[in-house]
């Protein structure tokens, strides 16, 4: 019969084997890094296009400021992915980039309508490409973060009868539909 220490060691060994990054996740990290670099380059190009085509419009300062923010955010996303930082922070940054990008689309549409500015088809194509990259990057990050979750479980009140008592904390591992909790 196994002791509780042996059982815990066996379970942890099995669990650790299932949580080790696979080649697929390494490939996904590389793919996310390439997408983040692509977003960074596209956002810099968008700034140049705004400068070239919209500098004479009344909305240029607004476009310049927001496109600079998007370019900085894209660079930050790329650095975060490249250096393996927290993917939840990357997800938050991607949401912010998407929100900022939507705003830029509105300003560009308003500017083009107001000024009857032509010859900006390539700017629109670049914006479609950026939107596609944002979506692709978001989906890739979401796929990688859904593979395995490890979280700290904190003490929480448990109501059993007359007065509440607190359960012990621990660590919870989950992958797919399975989860495993080690309490302490």
Secondary structure, DSSP 8 states (H G I E B T S, - for coil): ---HHHHHHHHHHHHHHHHS--HHHHHHHHHHHHHHHHHHHHHHHHHHHHHHHHTTSTTHHHHHHHHHHHHHHHHHHHHHHHTT--HHHHHHHHHHHHHHHHHHHHHHHHHHHHHT--S-HHHHHHHHHHHHHHHHHHHHHHHHHTT-EEEEE---EEE-SSSEEE---EEEEEETTEEEEEE-
